[in-house]
Amino acid sequence: MSTKIIRLLSAGLVCCGISAALTGCTDDYTDWASPFKYDPEPAKTMTMTVSPAATIDFSSVTSETVQAFVPSVTIDDESENSFTAVLTGPNDGDQAEFATDANGYIATSVLEQAVVELYGQRPVLLTIPVEVTGLIKVDGQTFKGVGQTTLTVIPNAPDIEQAYYITGSINGWDNTDKTYCLTNDGSDPYENPVFTCRIPAPEDGSNVEFKCTPESGIGGDWSKCLAGGNEGEFRYNNDGGNLVIQAVEGAKYYDLTFNMMEMTWSYKAVSFEPFVYFIGATDGWSASDQKLAMTEDGIYTGFLYVADPNGWGLEFKFQLAPGDWDQQLNSNNLAEIGGDFEKGDDNIKASAGEGVYYVTLDLNNNVLNATKITNMNLVGDFNGWNAADDAQQMTWDADNFCYVITGAGVTAAGWKFTANNAWDINLGGDVLTDLTANGPNIGTAGTTIKLYPTRKTSDKIFCTVE
């Protein structure tokens, strides 16, 4: 790369045209009738060059400082030099500014943080534009120069793949099996390095031993597996033994969490099934399609539509397994039922009438609570985040178990669903197929929106936007 040579201009001076030399000047003078004559001072010639430093691989740097660029100042007299560098990011307006010493060195941690904030931590070779401003002090005057160069770096991070699969005692150490997947829901693993997976606990109560096979290794390649390290840690490239889950009595599942950047992992025993199923007069006591999902161990939440199309009353029960009446929850085996639900003789009753209810079921304490949804609105940047905007109210479609609105005003700037003109119950999500309570803003624009909240046809709450 060519080096740009900058001529330094004294602060406060105005120069016209191009000059290869600068001379000093002063505002202090005397008006003599017959002035003395002095020979002119020799012109001072100064140049500054800025060139790239060696490539920095942060994974192997051990020194406290690194050279971000190579400055060179040529001047007739001794000078005191200082420099400021500005890194330009990939997005318009993204920059990082820092000061260096006279040789272009900066603290390793400061430069690494600047690179990560601009470009992320993916371990690939980056070529980053750098603008360097030099301040050169000579004989009490300060001269300024600006030069352009580049910085080449490789961030310090492991090579993280998009998905990993559990290979171990629960699937016969089958390296081709993709049943149990560790994922971060498809986002950039260097922005969200936390991967999760739920696996079943062995029925015989034994430990689980396993490794994690990356997507690229499925089919027999063990070389890049995640393997065991110290307690709570793992290693890349199959550098270690098996990872081990110590059996927890009564566990039905284990929830695994891996932080791919910090190289740590943990597991949590889950002693409840992932769903609880609703069955009642709404579907003629013949179907258990609507369901609540476990959001914490033993805590289930969701939306249920309670109706009475056959005149049998607004009554229902829950089943721990769909269609299994031997595993039911009713008024007799729930300790407390509150909100807009109440106890009946055996069945649970919806005391606020036909409609959609937001439900919380705590099986740790056998407590059920419900709030009737009187309206479901759209709220977002487009309407000033007004949760009570009547113009954005949705209509319940009982035939299709969904809320519908046409002529919606939502934009890609962000929006959510809110209930009952308030924020207490709201839904959002990064993807339309998996909406969650208090989830992130939705960024899809459209005018016809349908929200399917009861998990009748999917294990997830979802919406469509057209």
DRENDO-1510 file (C-alpha; in Angstrom, 1 decimal, always signed):
<recs>
REC; n; res; u; v; w
REC; 1; MET; +0.0; +0.0; +0.0 .
REC; 2; SER; +1.4; +3.4; -0.9 .
REC; 3; THR; +2.2; +5.8; +1.9 .
REC; 4; LYS; +0.7; +9.2; +2.0 .
REC; 5; ILE; +3.1; +12.1; +2.7 .
REC; 6; ILE; +1.6; +15.0; +4.6 .
REC; 7; ARG; +3.1; +18.5; +4.7 .
REC; 8; LEU; +2.6; +19.9; +8.2 .
REC; 9; LEU; +1.0; +23.3; +8.6 .
REC; 10; SER; +1.6; +25.4; +11.7 .
REC; 11; ALA; -1.5; +25.9; +13.8 .
REC; 12; GLY; -3.0; +29.3; +13.2 .
REC; 13; LEU; -1.2; +30.0; +9.9 .
REC; 14; VAL; -2.9; +30.4; +6.6 .
REC; 15; CYS; -1.0; +29.2; +3.5 .
REC; 16; CYS; -1.9; +29.7; -0.1 .
REC; 17; GLY; -0.7; +27.4; -2.8 .
REC; 18; ILE; +1.8; +24.6; -2.3 .
REC; 19; SER; +5.0; +25.0; -0.3 .
REC; 20; ALA; +7.7; +22.5; +0.5 .
REC; 21; ALA; +9.0; +24.5; +3.4 .
REC; 22; LEU; +7.6; +26.5; +6.3 .
REC; 23; THR; +9.1; +29.5; +8.1 .
REC; 24; GLY; +8.2; +30.8; +11.5 .
REC; 25; CYS; +6.4; +34.1; +12.0 .
REC; 26; THR; +5.4; +36.4; +14.9 .
REC; 27; ASP; +2.8; +39.1; +15.6 .
REC; 28; ASP; +5.3; +41.1; +17.7 .
REC; 29; TYR; +6.9; +43.9; +15.6 .
REC; 30; THR; +8.0; +47.6; +15.8 .
REC; 31; ASP; +7.3; +50.3; +13.2 .
REC; 32; TRP; +10.8; +51.8; +12.5 .
REC; 33; ALA; +11.2; +54.7; +10.2 .
REC; 34; SER; +14.5; +53.3; +9.0 .
REC; 35; PRO; +14.2; +49.6; +9.9 .
REC; 36; PHE; +17.1; +47.4; +10.3 .
REC; 37; LYS; +17.5; +44.7; +7.7 .
REC; 38; TYR; +17.8; +41.0; +8.6 .
REC; 39; ASP; +18.7; +38.1; +6.5 .
REC; 40; PRO; +15.7; +35.8; +6.1 .
REC; 41; GLU; +15.7; +32.7; +8.3 .
REC; 42; PRO; +16.3; +29.4; +6.5 .
REC; 43; ALA; +13.1; +27.6; +5.6 .
REC; 44; LYS; +12.2; +24.5; +7.7 .
REC; 45; THR; +11.3; +21.4; +5.7 .
REC; 46; MET; +9.1; +18.8; +7.6 .
REC; 47; THR; +7.3; +15.7; +6.4 .
REC; 48; MET; +5.2; +13.0; +8.1 .
REC; 49; THR; +4.6; +9.5; +6.8 .
REC; 50; VAL; +2.1; +7.0; +8.1 .
REC; 51; SER; +2.4; +3.3; +7.1 .
REC; 52; PRO; +0.8; +0.0; +8.2 .
REC; 53; ALA; +2.2; -1.9; +11.2 .
REC; 54; ALA; +2.6; -5.7; +11.2 .
REC; 55; THR; -0.6; -7.8; +11.3 .
REC; 56; ILE; -1.9; -8.2; +14.8 .
REC; 57; ASP; -3.3; -11.6; +15.8 .
REC; 58; PHE; -4.9; -11.0; +19.2 .
REC; 59; SER; -5.0; -14.7; +20.0 .
REC; 60; SER; -1.2; -14.8; +20.2 .
REC; 61; VAL; -0.4; -11.3; +21.5 .
REC; 62; THR; +1.2; -11.4; +25.0 .
REC; 63; SER; +2.5; -7.8; +25.3 .
REC; 64; GLU; +0.6; -5.0; +27.0 .
REC; 65; THR; +0.9; -2.7; +24.0 .
REC; 66; VAL; +0.8; -3.2; +20.2 .
REC; 67; GLN; +1.7; -1.0; +17.3 .
REC; 68; ALA; -1.3; +0.2; +15.4 .
REC; 69; PHE; +0.6; +2.1; +12.7 .
REC; 70; VAL; +4.1; +3.3; +11.9 .
REC; 71; PRO; +4.6; +7.1; +12.0 .
REC; 72; SER; +7.7; +8.8; +10.7 .
REC; 73; VAL; +8.4; +12.5; +11.1 .
REC; 74; THR; +11.3; +14.2; +9.3 .
REC; 75; ILE; +12.2; +17.6; +10.6 .
REC; 76; ASP; +15.3; +19.8; +10.8 .
REC; 77; ASP; +15.0; +20.4; +14.6 .
REC; 78; GLU; +14.1; +18.2; +17.5 .
REC; 79; SER; +10.3; +17.8; +17.9 .
REC; 80; GLU; +7.8; +16.4; +20.4 .
REC; 81; ASN; +5.3; +14.2; +18.6 .
REC; 82; SER; +1.8; +12.8; +19.5 .
REC; 83; PHE; -0.8; +11.0; +17.4 .
REC; 84; THR; -4.5; +10.2; +17.4 .
REC; 85; ALA; -5.9; +7.4; +15.3 .
REC; 86; VAL; -9.5; +6.9; +14.1 .
REC; 87; LEU; -10.6; +3.5; +13.0 .
REC; 88; THR; -13.6; +3.3; +10.5 .
REC; 89; GLY; -16.1; +0.5; +10.9 .
REC; 90; PRO; -18.1; -1.3; +8.3 .
REC; 91; ASN; -21.3; +0.7; +8.9 .
REC; 92; ASP; -21.6; +4.4; +8.1 .
REC; 93; GLY; -20.7; +6.6; +11.0 .
REC; 94; ASP; -19.1; +3.8; +13.1 .
REC; 95; GLN; -15.7; +5.0; +14.3 .
REC; 96; ALA; -13.3; +4.4; +17.2 .
REC; 97; GLU; -10.8; +7.1; +18.2 .
REC; 98; PHE; -7.8; +6.6; +20.5 .
REC; 99; ALA; -4.4; +8.2; +21.3 .
REC; 100; THR; -1.1; +6.5; +20.8 .
REC; 101; ASP; +2.5; +7.2; +21.8 .
REC; 102; ALA; +5.1; +8.8; +19.5 .
REC; 103; ASN; +5.7; +5.4; +17.8 .
REC; 104; GLY; +2.0; +4.5; +17.2 .
REC; 105; TYR; +1.7; +2.1; +20.1 .
REC; 106; ILE; -1.4; +1.6; +22.2 .
REC; 107; ALA; -2.6; -0.6; +25.0 .
REC; 108; THR; -3.5; -4.0; +23.5 .
REC; 109; SER; -6.8; -4.2; +25.5 .
REC; 110; VAL; -7.9; -0.7; +24.2 .
REC; 111; LEU; -7.2; -1.6; +20.5 .
REC; 112; GLU; -8.8; -5.0; +20.8 .
REC; 113; GLN; -12.0; -3.5; +22.4 .
REC; 114; ALA; -12.2; -1.0; +19.6 .
REC; 115; VAL; -11.9; -3.6; +16.9 .
REC; 116; VAL; -14.5; -5.9; +18.5 .
REC; 117; GLU; -17.0; -3.0; +19.0 .
REC; 118; LEU; -16.7; -2.1; +15.3 .
REC; 119; TYR; -16.3; -5.5; +13.6 .
REC; 120; GLY; -17.3; -8.1; +16.1 .
REC; 121; GLN; -15.2; -11.0; +17.4 .
REC; 122; ARG; -15.3; -13.4; +14.5 .
REC; 123; PRO; -11.6; -14.6; +14.1 .
REC; 124; VAL; -11.1; -13.5; +10.4 .
REC; 125; LEU; -8.4; -11.3; +9.0 .
REC; 126; LEU; -9.7; -7.7; +8.9 .
REC; 127; THR; -8.3; -4.7; +7.0 .
REC; 128; ILE; -9.4; -1.6; +8.7 .
REC; 129; PRO; -9.1; +2.0; +7.4 .
REC; 130; VAL; -7.1; +4.2; +9.8 .
REC; 131; GLU; -6.8; +8.0; +9.8 .
REC; 132; VAL; -3.9; +9.3; +11.8 .
REC; 133; THR; -3.6; +12.9; +13.1 .
REC; 134; GLY; -0.2; +14.0; +14.2 .
REC; 135; LEU; +0.7; +17.0; +16.3 .
REC; 136; ILE; +4.3; +18.0; +16.0 .
REC; 137; LYS; +5.7; +20.6; +18.5 .
REC; 138; VAL; +8.8; +22.5; +17.3 .
REC; 139; ASP; +10.3; +25.6; +19.0 .
REC; 140; GLY; +7.0; +26.4; +20.8 .
REC; 141; GLN; +4.9; +26.0; +17.7 .
REC; 142; THR; +2.5; +23.1; +17.0 .
REC; 143; PHE; +2.1; +21.7; +13.5 .
REC; 144; LYS; -0.6; +19.3; +12.4 .
REC; 145; GLY; -0.7; +16.6; +9.8 .
REC; 146; VAL; -3.2; +14.0; +8.7 .
REC; 147; GLY; -2.4; +10.7; +7.0 .
REC; 148; GLN; -4.3; +7.6; +5.9 .
REC; 149; THR; -3.2; +3.9; +6.4 .
REC; 150; THR; -4.7; +0.6; +7.3 .
REC; 151; LEU; -4.6; -1.8; +10.2 .
REC; 152; THR; -4.7; -5.6; +9.7 .
REC; 153; VAL; -5.9; -7.6; +12.7 .
REC; 154; ILE; -7.4; -11.0; +13.6 .
REC; 155; PRO; -9.7; -10.9; +16.6 .
REC; 156; ASN; -9.2; -13.4; +19.4 .
REC; 157; ALA; -12.1; -15.9; +19.4 .
REC; 158; PRO; -12.7; -19.6; +18.7 .
REC; 159; ASP; -14.2; -20.8; +15.4 .
REC; 160; ILE; -17.8; -21.1; +16.4 .
REC; 161; GLU; -20.2; -22.9; +14.1 .
REC; 162; GLN; -23.9; -22.3; +13.8 .
REC; 163; ALA; -25.1; -25.5; +15.4 .
REC; 164; TYR; -23.7; -28.4; +17.6 .
REC; 165; TYR; -25.3; -31.8; +18.2 .
REC; 166; ILE; -25.2; -34.0; +21.3 .
REC; 167; THR; -23.3; -37.2; +20.6 .
REC; 168; GLY; -23.2; -39.5; +23.6 .
REC; 169; SER; -24.8; -42.2; +25.8 .
REC; 170; ILE; -28.4; -40.9; +25.0 .
REC; 171; ASN; -28.0; -41.8; +21.3 .
REC; 172; GLY; -25.5; -44.6; +21.3 .
REC; 173; TRP; -22.6; -42.3; +20.4 .
REC; 174; ASP; -24.0; -42.0; +16.9 .
REC; 175; ASN; -22.1; -39.2; +15.2 .
REC; 176; THR; -24.6; -38.9; +12.4 .
REC; 177; ASP; -27.6; -38.2; +14.8 .
REC; 178; LYS; -29.0; -34.7; +14.8 .
REC; 179; THR; -31.8; -35.2; +17.3 .
REC; 180; TYR; -30.5; -33.0; +20.0 .
REC; 181; CYS; -29.2; -29.7; +18.7 .
REC; 182; LEU; -27.4; -26.9; +20.6 .
REC; 183; THR; -28.4; -23.7; +19.0 .
REC; 184; ASN; -28.7; -19.9; +19.7 .
REC; 185; ASP; -31.8; -19.7; +17.5 .
REC; 186; GLY; -29.8; -18.9; +14.4 .
REC; 187; SER; -28.4; -15.5; +15.3 .
REC; 188; ASP; -24.7; -14.6; +14.8 .
REC; 189; PRO; -22.8; -16.8; +17.3 .
REC; 190; TYR; -20.3; -14.0; +17.9 .
REC; 191; GLU; -23.0; -11.6; +19.0 .
REC; 192; ASN; -25.0; -14.3; +20.9 .
REC; 193; PRO; -22.6; -17.1; +21.9 .
REC; 194; VAL; -25.0; -18.8; +24.3 .
REC; 195; PHE; -26.3; -22.1; +22.9 .
REC; 196; THR; -29.0; -24.2; +24.6 .
REC; 197; CYS; -30.5; -27.6; +24.3 .
REC; 198; ARG; -33.0; -29.8; +26.2 .
REC; 199; ILE; -32.2; -33.6; +26.4 .
REC; 200; PRO; -34.2; -36.4; +28.1 .
REC; 201; ALA; -32.9; -37.8; +31.3 .
REC; 202; PRO; -32.2; -41.6; +31.1 .
REC; 203; GLU; -35.1; -43.6; +32.5 .
REC; 204; ASP; -32.7; -45.8; +34.5 .
REC; 205; GLY; -31.4; -42.8; +36.4 .
REC; 206; SER; -27.8; -43.0; +35.0 .
REC; 207; ASN; -25.4; -40.2; +34.2 .
REC; 208; VAL; -25.2; -38.8; +30.7 .
REC; 209; GLU; -21.8; -38.7; +29.0 .
REC; 210; PHE; -21.4; -36.9; +25.7 .
REC; 211; LYS; -19.5; -34.6; +23.4 .
REC; 212; CYS; -20.8; -31.9; +21.1 .
REC; 213; THR; -20.4; -32.5; +17.3 .
REC; 214; PRO; -20.3; -29.3; +15.2 .
REC; 215; GLU; -22.4; -29.1; +12.0 .
REC; 216; SER; -19.2; -29.6; +9.9 .
REC; 217; GLY; -18.4; -32.8; +11.8 .
REC; 218; ILE; -21.7; -34.7; +11.4 .
REC; 219; GLY; -21.1; -38.0; +9.7 .
REC; 220; GLY; -17.9; -39.2; +11.5 .
REC; 221; ASP; -15.5; -36.3; +12.0 .
REC; 222; TRP; -14.7; -36.0; +15.7 .
REC; 223; SER; -11.8; -33.6; +15.3 .
REC; 224; LYS; -13.7; -30.4; +16.2 .
REC; 225; CYS; -16.0; -31.8; +18.9 .
REC; 226; LEU; -16.5; -29.9; +22.2 .
REC; 227; ALA; -14.9; -32.0; +24.9 .
REC; 228; GLY; -14.5; -32.0; +28.7 .
REC; 229; GLY; -12.1; -29.7; +30.5 .
REC; 230; ASN; -12.1; -28.5; +34.1 .
REC; 231; GLU; -15.5; -28.6; +35.9 .
REC; 232; GLY; -17.9; -26.3; +34.2 .
REC; 233; GLU; -15.6; -25.8; +31.2 .
REC; 234; PHE; -15.1; -27.3; +27.8 .
REC; 235; ARG; -12.4; -27.4; +25.1 .
REC; 236; TYR; -12.6; -27.1; +21.4 .
REC; 237; ASN; -11.1; -29.5; +18.8 .
REC; 238; ASN; -11.8; -32.7; +20.8 .
REC; 239; ASP; -9.1; -31.7; +23.3 .
REC; 240; GLY; -10.4; -33.6; +26.4 .
REC; 241; GLY; -12.6; -36.4; +27.7 .
REC; 242; ASN; -16.4; -36.7; +27.8 .
REC; 243; LEU; -18.6; -34.1; +29.2 .
REC; 244; VAL; -20.7; -35.6; +32.1 .
REC; 245; ILE; -24.1; -34.8; +33.5 .
REC; 246; GLN; -24.4; -36.2; +37.0 .
REC; 247; ALA; -27.8; -37.8; +37.4 .
REC; 248; VAL; -30.4; -35.8; +39.4 .
REC; 249; GLU; -33.1; -37.9; +41.1 .
REC; 250; GLY; -36.5; -37.3; +39.6 .
REC; 251; ALA; -35.2; -35.4; +36.5 .
REC; 252; LYS; -37.2; -35.8; +33.3 .
REC; 253; TYR; -35.0; -33.6; +31.2 .
REC; 254; TYR; -31.7; -31.7; +31.4 .
REC; 255; ASP; -31.4; -28.1; +30.0 .
REC; 256; LEU; -27.9; -27.5; +28.7 .
REC; 257; THR; -26.3; -24.1; +28.4 .
REC; 258; PHE; -23.0; -23.5; +26.6 .
REC; 259; ASN; -21.2; -20.2; +26.3 .
REC; 260; MET; -19.1; -20.6; +23.2 .
REC; 261; MET; -16.9; -17.5; +23.8 .
REC; 262; GLU; -16.2; -18.1; +27.5 .
REC; 263; MET; -15.9; -21.9; +26.9 .
REC; 264; THR; -18.2; -22.7; +29.9 .
REC; 265; TRP; -21.2; -25.0; +30.2 .
REC; 266; SER; -23.8; -26.0; +32.7 .
REC; 267; TYR; -26.9; -28.1; +33.1 .
REC; 268; LYS; -30.2; -27.9; +35.0 .
REC; 269; ALA; -32.5; -30.7; +35.9 .
REC; 270; VAL; -36.1; -30.3; +34.8 .
REC; 271; SER; -38.6; -32.5; +36.6 .
REC; 272; PHE; -41.7; -31.4; +34.7 .
REC; 273; GLU; -43.0; -32.1; +31.1 .
REC; 274; PRO; -42.6; -29.2; +28.6 .
REC; 275; PHE; -46.4; -28.7; +28.1 .
REC; 276; VAL; -49.7; -28.9; +30.0 .
REC; 277; TYR; -52.8; -29.6; +27.8 .
REC; 278; PHE; -56.2; -27.9; +27.9 .
REC; 279; ILE; -59.3; -30.0; +27.4 .
REC; 280; GLY; -62.9; -28.9; +27.9 .
REC; 281; ALA; -66.2; -27.7; +26.5 .
REC; 282; THR; -64.4; -25.5; +23.9 .
REC; 283; ASP; -63.6; -28.6; +21.8 .
REC; 284; GLY; -66.4; -30.8; +23.0 .
REC; 285; TRP; -64.1; -32.5; +25.6 .
REC; 286; SER; -62.7; -34.4; +22.6 .
REC; 287; ALA; -59.4; -32.6; +21.9 .
REC; 288; SER; -56.5; -31.4; +23.9 .
REC; 289; ASP; -54.9; -29.2; +21.3 .
REC; 290; GLN; -54.5; -25.9; +23.2 .
REC; 291; LYS; -51.6; -26.0; +25.6 .
REC; 292; LEU; -49.5; -24.0; +28.1 .
REC; 293; ALA; -45.7; -24.1; +27.8 .
REC; 294; MET; -43.2; -24.3; +30.6 .
REC; 295; THR; -41.2; -21.1; +30.9 .
REC; 296; GLU; -39.5; -21.9; +34.2 .
REC; 297; ASP; -39.2; -25.3; +36.0 .
REC; 298; GLY; -42.8; -26.1; +36.9 .
REC; 299; ILE; -44.2; -22.7; +35.7 .
REC; 300; TYR; -46.4; -22.8; +32.6 .
REC; 301; THR; -47.9; -19.8; +30.8 .
REC; 302; GLY; -49.9; -19.2; +27.7 .
REC; 303; PHE; -53.3; -18.2; +26.2 .
REC; 304; LEU; -56.4; -20.4; +26.2 .
REC; 305; TYR; -59.7; -19.9; +24.4 .
REC; 306; VAL; -62.6; -20.9; +26.6 .
REC; 307; ALA; -66.0; -21.3; +24.9 .
REC; 308; ASP; -69.3; -23.3; +25.2 .
REC; 309; PRO; -70.6; -24.2; +21.7 .
REC; 310; ASN; -72.7; -27.1; +23.0 .
REC; 311; GLY; -74.2; -25.5; +26.1 .
REC; 312; TRP; -72.1; -27.6; +28.5 .
REC; 313; GLY; -70.8; -24.7; +30.5 .
REC; 314; LEU; -67.4; -22.8; +30.4 .
REC; 315; GLU; -65.6; -25.7; +32.1 .
REC; 316; PHE; -62.3; -27.6; +31.4 .
REC; 317; LYS; -59.4; -29.5; +32.9 .
REC; 318; PHE; -55.7; -30.0; +32.2 .
REC; 319; GLN; -53.9; -33.1; +31.2 .
REC; 320; LEU; -50.2; -33.7; +31.7 .
REC; 321; ALA; -50.2; -35.8; +28.6 .
REC; 322; PRO; -52.6; -35.3; +25.7 .
REC; 323; GLY; -55.6; -37.7; +26.0 .
REC; 324; ASP; -54.4; -39.2; +29.3 .
REC; 325; TRP; -57.2; -38.9; +31.8 .
REC; 326; ASP; -55.1; -40.6; +34.5 .
REC; 327; GLN; -52.8; -37.6; +34.5 .
REC; 328; GLN; -55.3; -34.7; +34.9 .
REC; 329; LEU; -55.4; -31.5; +36.9 .
REC; 330; ASN; -58.8; -30.3; +38.1 .
REC; 331; SER; -60.5; -28.3; +40.8 .
REC; 332; ASN; -59.7; -31.0; +43.4 .
REC; 333; ASN; -56.0; -31.4; +42.9 .
REC; 334; LEU; -55.2; -27.7; +42.4 .
REC; 335; ALA; -54.6; -26.0; +45.7 .
REC; 336; GLU; -55.6; -22.5; +44.5 .
REC; 337; ILE; -57.5; -21.1; +41.5 .
REC; 338; GLY; -57.7; -17.4; +41.1 .
REC; 339; GLY; -58.2; -14.4; +38.8 .
REC; 340; ASP; -60.8; -15.0; +36.2 .
REC; 341; PHE; -60.9; -18.8; +36.8 .
REC; 342; GLU; -62.6; -20.4; +39.7 .
REC; 343; LYS; -63.1; -23.9; +41.2 .
REC; 344; GLY; -66.1; -26.0; +40.2 .
REC; 345; ASP; -67.3; -29.4; +41.6 .
REC; 346; ASP; -64.6; -31.1; +39.6 .
REC; 347; ASN; -64.0; -29.0; +36.6 .
REC; 348; ILE; -62.3; -25.6; +36.4 .
REC; 349; LYS; -64.6; -22.7; +35.4 .
REC; 350; ALA; -64.0; -19.5; +33.4 .
REC; 351; SER; -65.9; -17.0; +35.6 .
REC; 352; ALA; -65.4; -14.0; +33.2 .
REC; 353; GLY; -67.3; -15.6; +30.3 .
REC; 354; GLU; -66.3; -16.8; +26.9 .
REC; 355; GLY; -63.1; -15.5; +25.5 .
REC; 356; VAL; -59.3; -15.7; +25.5 .
REC; 357; TYR; -57.5; -15.9; +28.8 .
REC; 358; TYR; -53.8; -15.4; +29.7 .
REC; 359; VAL; -53.0; -18.2; +32.1 .
REC; 360; THR; -50.2; -19.0; +34.6 .
REC; 361; LEU; -50.0; -22.5; +36.2 .
REC; 362; ASP; -47.5; -23.1; +39.0 .
REC; 363; LEU; -47.1; -26.9; +39.4 .
REC; 364; ASN; -44.5; -26.4; +42.2 .
REC; 365; ASN; -47.4; -25.0; +44.4 .
REC; 366; ASN; -50.4; -26.2; +42.3 .
REC; 367; VAL; -51.7; -22.7; +41.8 .
REC; 368; LEU; -53.7; -21.5; +38.7 .
REC; 369; ASN; -54.3; -17.9; +37.8 .
REC; 370; ALA; -56.0; -16.3; +34.7 .
REC; 371; THR; -56.7; -12.9; +33.3 .
REC; 372; LYS; -59.3; -12.4; +30.6 .
REC; 373; ILE; -58.1; -10.7; +27.4 .
REC; 374; THR; -60.6; -7.9; +26.7 .
REC; 375; ASN; -58.6; -6.6; +23.7 .
REC; 376; MET; -55.4; -7.2; +21.8 .
REC; 377; ASN; -53.7; -4.2; +20.2 .
REC; 378; LEU; -50.7; -3.4; +18.0 .
REC; 379; VAL; -48.2; -1.0; +19.5 .
REC; 380; GLY; -45.0; +0.3; +18.1 .
REC; 381; ASP; -42.8; +3.1; +16.8 .
REC; 382; PHE; -45.6; +3.9; +14.3 .
REC; 383; ASN; -48.1; +5.0; +17.0 .
REC; 384; GLY; -45.7; +6.3; +19.7 .
REC; 385; TRP; -45.8; +3.0; +21.6 .
REC; 386; ASN; -49.4; +3.7; +22.7 .
REC; 387; ALA; -50.6; +0.5; +24.2 .
REC; 388; ALA; -54.2; +1.7; +24.2 .
REC; 389; ASP; -54.5; +2.7; +20.5 .
REC; 390; ASP; -58.1; +1.7; +19.5 .
REC; 391; ALA; -57.2; +2.1; +15.8 .
REC; 392; GLN; -54.9; -0.8; +16.1 .
REC; 393; GLN; -57.2; -3.2; +18.0 .
REC; 394; MET; -57.5; -6.8; +16.7 .
REC; 395; THR; -60.6; -9.0; +16.3 .
REC; 396; TRP; -60.8; -12.6; +17.6 .
REC; 397; ASP; -61.6; -15.2; +14.9 .
REC; 398; ALA; -63.0; -18.1; +16.9 .
REC; 399; ASP; -63.1; -20.4; +13.9 .
REC; 400; ASN; -59.4; -20.2; +13.3 .
REC; 401; PHE; -58.3; -19.5; +16.9 .
REC; 402; CYS; -56.5; -16.2; +16.0 .
REC; 403; TYR; -56.6; -12.5; +16.3 .
REC; 404; VAL; -56.9; -10.6; +13.0 .
REC; 405; ILE; -56.4; -7.0; +11.9 .
REC; 406; THR; -56.4; -5.5; +8.4 .
REC; 407; GLY; -55.0; -2.1; +7.6 .
REC; 408; ALA; -52.5; -2.3; +10.3 .
REC; 409; GLY; -50.0; +0.5; +10.6 .
REC; 410; VAL; -46.9; -1.4; +11.8 .
REC; 411; THR; -43.5; -0.6; +10.3 .
REC; 412; ALA; -40.0; -2.3; +10.3 .
REC; 413; ALA; -39.0; +0.3; +13.0 .
REC; 414; GLY; -40.4; -2.1; +15.6 .
REC; 415; TRP; -43.7; -3.1; +17.2 .
REC; 416; LYS; -45.4; -5.7; +19.6 .
REC; 417; PHE; -48.7; -7.1; +20.7 .
REC; 418; THR; -50.2; -5.7; +23.9 .
REC; 419; ALA; -53.3; -6.9; +25.8 .
REC; 420; ASN; -56.0; -5.0; +27.8 .
REC; 421; ASN; -54.6; -1.5; +26.8 .
REC; 422; ALA; -51.5; -2.1; +29.0 .
REC; 423; TRP; -48.0; -3.5; +29.0 .
REC; 424; ASP; -48.5; -6.2; +31.7 .
REC; 425; ILE; -49.2; -8.8; +29.0 .
REC; 426; ASN; -47.2; -8.3; +25.7 .
REC; 427; LEU; -45.7; -10.4; +23.0 .
REC; 428; GLY; -42.7; -9.9; +20.8 .
REC; 429; GLY; -40.0; -11.9; +19.1 .
REC; 430; ASP; -37.0; -11.9; +16.7 .
REC; 431; VAL; -38.8; -14.3; +14.5 .
REC; 432; LEU; -42.6; -14.5; +13.7 .
REC; 433; THR; -42.7; -18.2; +14.4 .
REC; 434; ASP; -41.7; -17.9; +18.1 .
REC; 435; LEU; -43.3; -15.1; +20.0 .
REC; 436; THR; -42.7; -14.8; +23.8 .
REC; 437; ALA; -44.0; -12.7; +26.7 .
REC; 438; ASN; -41.9; -9.5; +26.9 .
REC; 439; GLY; -40.0; -10.6; +23.8 .
REC; 440; PRO; -38.0; -8.2; +21.6 .
REC; 441; ASN; -39.6; -5.9; +19.1 .
REC; 442; ILE; -40.9; -7.3; +15.8 .
REC; 443; GLY; -39.3; -5.8; +12.8 .
REC; 444; THR; -41.6; -7.0; +9.9 .
REC; 445; ALA; -43.8; -4.5; +8.1 .
REC; 446; GLY; -47.3; -5.4; +6.8 .
REC; 447; THR; -51.0; -4.5; +6.8 .
REC; 448; THR; -52.8; -7.8; +7.5 .
REC; 449; ILE; -51.6; -9.5; +10.7 .
REC; 450; LYS; -52.9; -12.7; +12.4 .
REC; 451; LEU; -51.8; -13.7; +15.9 .
REC; 452; TYR; -52.2; -17.4; +16.9 .
REC; 453; PRO; -51.8; -17.3; +20.7 .
REC; 454; THR; -53.2; -20.7; +22.0 .
REC; 455; ARG; -50.5; -23.1; +20.6 .
REC; 456; LYS; -53.4; -25.1; +19.1 .
REC; 457; THR; -51.5; -25.9; +15.8 .
REC; 458; SER; -47.9; -25.2; +17.0 .
REC; 459; ASP; -45.8; -25.6; +20.1 .
REC; 460; LYS; -45.0; -21.9; +19.7 .
REC; 461; ILE; -47.1; -18.7; +19.8 .
REC; 462; PHE; -46.8; -17.2; +16.3 .
REC; 463; CYS; -48.1; -14.6; +13.9 .
REC; 464; THR; -48.3; -14.0; +10.2 .
REC; 465; VAL; -47.7; -10.6; +8.5 .
REC; 466; GLU; -48.8; -9.8; +5.0 .
</recs>
